[in-house]
Amino acid sequence: MSMVSKSDDEAKSEAIRYVERGKFDKTLRFFADTMKYGLVGTPEECVERIKSYASVNVDHIIFDVRPPSNALPTLELLCKEVVPAFS
């Protein structure tokens, strides 16, 4: 999951709300993996997360932007502040 916001707390809150809205069982691996491995945070945190993946030879990232109701702000930040860091 990709949830990018100007505020780390806002991004994490949105991710948690999304998972809770979907009534995911928090004991499921999906929830733990989303918060641990997903791009959830500020643009700067997401850049650092991607750099950490690149350091272990990850060369493809899939931006799974959810939920659709919040997709535009996240996509704008990804396009304007995250992706250019790797151009």
PyRosetta script that sets phi, psi and omega in degrees:
from pyrosetta import init, pose_from_sequence

init()
pose = pose_from_sequence("MSMVSKSDDEAKSEAIRYVERGKFDKTLRFFADTMKYGLVGTPEECVERIKSYASVNVDHIIFDVRPPSNALPTLELLCKEVVPAFS")
pose.set_psi(1, 144.0)
pose.set_omega(1, 174.6)
pose.set_phi(2, -118.3)
pose.set_psi(2, 121.8)
pose.set_omega(2, 177.8)
pose.set_phi(3, -139.1)
pose.set_psi(3, 102.3)
pose.set_omega(3, -175.9)
pose.set_phi(4, -114.3)
pose.set_psi(4, 133.6)
pose.set_omega(4, 179.5)
pose.set_phi(5, -144.8)
pose.set_psi(5, 161.8)
pose.set_omega(5, 177.5)
pose.set_phi(6, -65.1)
pose.set_psi(6, -22.0)
pose.set_omega(6, -179.4)
pose.set_phi(7, -116.9)
pose.set_psi(7, 131.5)
pose.set_omega(7, 177.6)
pose.set_phi(8, -59.8)
pose.set_psi(8, -44.2)
pose.set_omega(8, 179.9)
pose.set_phi(9, -61.3)
pose.set_psi(9, -40.8)
pose.set_omega(9, 179.7)
pose.set_phi(10, -65.0)
pose.set_psi(10, -43.3)
pose.set_omega(10, 179.8)
pose.set_phi(11, -62.7)
pose.set_psi(11, -46.2)
pose.set_omega(11, -179.7)
pose.set_phi(12, -66.6)
pose.set_psi(12, -39.0)
pose.set_omega(12, 177.8)
pose.set_phi(13, -62.5)
pose.set_psi(13, -43.1)
pose.set_omega(13, 178.3)
pose.set_phi(14, -63.3)
pose.set_psi(14, -41.2)
pose.set_omega(14, 178.7)
pose.set_phi(15, -63.5)
pose.set_psi(15, -44.0)
pose.set_omega(15, 179.5)
pose.set_phi(16, -65.1)
pose.set_psi(16, -42.8)
pose.set_omega(16, 178.2)
pose.set_phi(17, -60.5)
pose.set_psi(17, -41.2)
pose.set_omega(17, 179.2)
pose.set_phi(18, -60.9)
pose.set_psi(18, -47.4)
pose.set_omega(18, -178.6)
pose.set_phi(19, -65.1)
pose.set_psi(19, -42.1)
pose.set_omega(19, 179.6)
pose.set_phi(20, -66.2)
pose.set_psi(20, -39.0)
pose.set_omega(20, 178.8)
pose.set_phi(21, -61.6)
pose.set_psi(21, -34.1)
pose.set_omega(21, 179.1)
pose.set_phi(22, -80.0)
pose.set_psi(22, -0.2)
pose.set_omega(22, 179.9)
pose.set_phi(23, 54.8)
pose.set_psi(23, 38.7)
pose.set_omega(23, 175.6)
pose.set_phi(24, -71.5)
pose.set_psi(24, 140.6)
pose.set_omega(24, 174.5)
pose.set_phi(25, -73.3)
pose.set_psi(25, 118.4)
pose.set_omega(25, -176.2)
pose.set_phi(26, -65.3)
pose.set_psi(26, -9.7)
pose.set_omega(26, 175.2)
pose.set_phi(27, -84.3)
pose.set_psi(27, -11.8)
pose.set_omega(27, 178.9)
pose.set_phi(28, -70.8)
pose.set_psi(28, 149.3)
pose.set_omega(28, -179.6)
pose.set_phi(29, -60.5)
pose.set_psi(29, -31.3)
pose.set_omega(29, -178.7)
pose.set_phi(30, -54.1)
pose.set_psi(30, -48.2)
pose.set_omega(30, -176.9)
pose.set_phi(31, -64.0)
pose.set_psi(31, -49.2)
pose.set_omega(31, -178.8)
pose.set_phi(32, -62.8)
pose.set_psi(32, -43.0)
pose.set_omega(32, -179.3)
pose.set_phi(33, -67.4)
pose.set_psi(33, -37.2)
pose.set_omega(33, 179.2)
pose.set_phi(34, -60.8)
pose.set_psi(34, -46.9)
pose.set_omega(34, -177.3)
pose.set_phi(35, -74.4)
pose.set_psi(35, -27.6)
pose.set_omega(35, -177.8)
pose.set_phi(36, -86.8)
pose.set_psi(36, -41.2)
pose.set_omega(36, -172.6)
pose.set_phi(37, -111.2)
pose.set_psi(37, -15.9)
pose.set_omega(37, -178.9)
pose.set_phi(38, -70.4)
pose.set_psi(38, 166.5)
pose.set_omega(38, 174.9)
pose.set_phi(39, -89.7)
pose.set_psi(39, 89.1)
pose.set_omega(39, -178.3)
pose.set_phi(40, -126.1)
pose.set_psi(40, 112.5)
pose.set_omega(40, 179.8)
pose.set_phi(41, 154.2)
pose.set_psi(41, -162.0)
pose.set_omega(41, 178.3)
pose.set_phi(42, -76.9)
pose.set_psi(42, 164.4)
pose.set_omega(42, 176.5)
pose.set_phi(43, -55.0)
pose.set_psi(43, -41.0)
pose.set_omega(43, -180.0)
pose.set_phi(44, -62.9)
pose.set_psi(44, -41.6)
pose.set_omega(44, 178.7)
pose.set_phi(45, -66.3)
pose.set_psi(45, -37.8)
pose.set_omega(45, 179.2)
pose.set_phi(46, -67.2)
pose.set_psi(46, -39.3)
pose.set_omega(46, 176.2)
pose.set_phi(47, -60.1)
pose.set_psi(47, -46.2)
pose.set_omega(47, 179.7)
pose.set_phi(48, -63.5)
pose.set_psi(48, -39.4)
pose.set_omega(48, 178.4)
pose.set_phi(49, -62.2)
pose.set_psi(49, -45.7)
pose.set_omega(49, 179.7)
pose.set_phi(50, -64.0)
pose.set_psi(50, -40.5)
pose.set_omega(50, 177.4)
pose.set_phi(51, -61.1)
pose.set_psi(51, -37.7)
pose.set_omega(51, 178.9)
pose.set_phi(52, -66.4)
pose.set_psi(52, -35.7)
pose.set_omega(52, 175.8)
pose.set_phi(53, -67.9)
pose.set_psi(53, -42.4)
pose.set_omega(53, 179.8)
pose.set_phi(54, -61.7)
pose.set_psi(54, -32.9)
pose.set_omega(54, -178.5)
pose.set_phi(55, -66.8)
pose.set_psi(55, -17.5)
pose.set_omega(55, 176.7)
pose.set_phi(56, -112.5)
pose.set_psi(56, 27.7)
pose.set_omega(56, 172.3)
pose.set_phi(57, 71.2)
pose.set_psi(57, 21.9)
pose.set_omega(57, 170.2)
pose.set_phi(58, -74.3)
pose.set_psi(58, 126.9)
pose.set_omega(58, -177.7)
pose.set_phi(59, -121.5)
pose.set_psi(59, 5.9)
pose.set_omega(59, 175.1)
pose.set_phi(60, -136.7)
pose.set_psi(60, 135.6)
pose.set_omega(60, 176.2)
pose.set_phi(61, -126.7)
pose.set_psi(61, 133.9)
pose.set_omega(61, 174.5)
pose.set_phi(62, -104.2)
pose.set_psi(62, 120.1)
pose.set_omega(62, 177.3)
pose.set_phi(63, -88.5)
pose.set_psi(63, 101.8)
pose.set_omega(63, 179.1)
pose.set_phi(64, -96.0)
pose.set_psi(64, 91.8)
pose.set_omega(64, -173.1)
pose.set_phi(65, -88.3)
pose.set_psi(65, 116.7)
pose.set_omega(65, -179.2)
pose.set_phi(66, -140.2)
pose.set_psi(66, 160.5)
pose.set_omega(66, -17.3)
pose.set_phi(67, -73.1)
pose.set_psi(67, 163.6)
pose.set_omega(67, -178.2)
pose.set_phi(68, -55.1)
pose.set_psi(68, -31.8)
pose.set_omega(68, -178.8)
pose.set_phi(69, -65.4)
pose.set_psi(69, -22.0)
pose.set_omega(69, 179.0)
pose.set_phi(70, -112.1)
pose.set_psi(70, 11.4)
pose.set_omega(70, -173.1)
pose.set_phi(71, -66.2)
pose.set_psi(71, -41.4)
pose.set_omega(71, -173.4)
pose.set_phi(72, -61.9)
pose.set_psi(72, -49.5)
pose.set_omega(72, 178.7)
pose.set_phi(73, -60.3)
pose.set_psi(73, -40.2)
pose.set_omega(73, 178.7)
pose.set_phi(74, -66.0)
pose.set_psi(74, -44.5)
pose.set_omega(74, 178.9)
pose.set_phi(75, -62.0)
pose.set_psi(75, -40.2)
pose.set_omega(75, 178.8)
pose.set_phi(76, -61.9)
pose.set_psi(76, -45.0)
pose.set_omega(76, 179.5)
pose.set_phi(77, -67.6)
pose.set_psi(77, -38.8)
pose.set_omega(77, 176.3)
pose.set_phi(78, -60.0)
pose.set_psi(78, -46.9)
pose.set_omega(78, -176.6)
pose.set_phi(79, -70.7)
pose.set_psi(79, -38.3)
pose.set_omega(79, -174.4)
pose.set_phi(80, -88.6)
pose.set_psi(80, -29.9)
pose.set_omega(80, -171.8)
pose.set_phi(81, -124.9)
pose.set_psi(81, -23.4)
pose.set_omega(81, -177.7)
pose.set_phi(82, -95.4)
pose.set_psi(82, -59.3)
pose.set_omega(82, -176.3)
pose.set_phi(83, -58.5)
pose.set_psi(83, -42.5)
pose.set_omega(83, 179.2)
pose.set_phi(84, -58.8)
pose.set_psi(84, -21.7)
pose.set_omega(84, 178.1)
pose.set_phi(85, -66.8)
pose.set_psi(85, -12.8)
pose.set_omega(85, -177.6)
pose.set_phi(86, -117.8)
pose.set_psi(86, 12.0)
pose.set_omega(86, -179.0)
pose.set_phi(87, -83.0)
pose.dump_pdb("model.pdb")
